[in-house]
Amino acid sequence: MPGSTKAMGVLTVGGLVMVTAYTVALGSNGWLWFGWVVLVLITLGMVVSQATS
């Protein structure tokens, strides 16, 4: 796994932790969860593109 894909994975997991903490502290925000899902999809796209190349 190249460095950029690994960094994106770390960012995605960190984003999950932050969005979950925000939800616990201040209540759910749909836009934050939507943004996190988009981040997951981008990360998965990077992983798949690295696996096929």
N, C-alpha and C positions, 0 to 999 in steps of 0.2 A: 504494500500500500504506500503510494508516494506521499511525500510530506504534506502537499496541499489537501489531499483527501483526508489524511489523518487529522489535520488541523480543522477541517470542516466538521469531521465527526466529533471532535472535542468541543467545538463551538455549538454544535447541535445539542449535545448532552448538557452543556452549560446553560444553553437557552432553556432547555426543559426544566432544569433546576430553578432558574430565575422565574420563569412563568408560573411554575408550581408555587414557589414562595410568594409571589405576588397574589396569586389566587387565594392562598391560605390567609394572607394578611389583609388584603383589601377587597376580596371578592373576585369573581370571575370576570374576565374581559375577553370577549369573543375575538377581538382583533389580535390580541396577543397570541391566542391559541391558533388563529388562522395563520399568523406570521410564522409560528413555530412549525406548523404543518408544511408550509411552503419551504422552510429551511430543511426539513426532513426530506422532502421530495428532491430538492437540489442536491443534497448530500447523496441520496440514493442514485440519482443520475450520474454523479461523479464516480461513485463506486462501480456502477454498471459500465460506464465508459472506460474505466481503467481495466476492468475484467475482460472486456472484449478487444482491447487493443494490444 
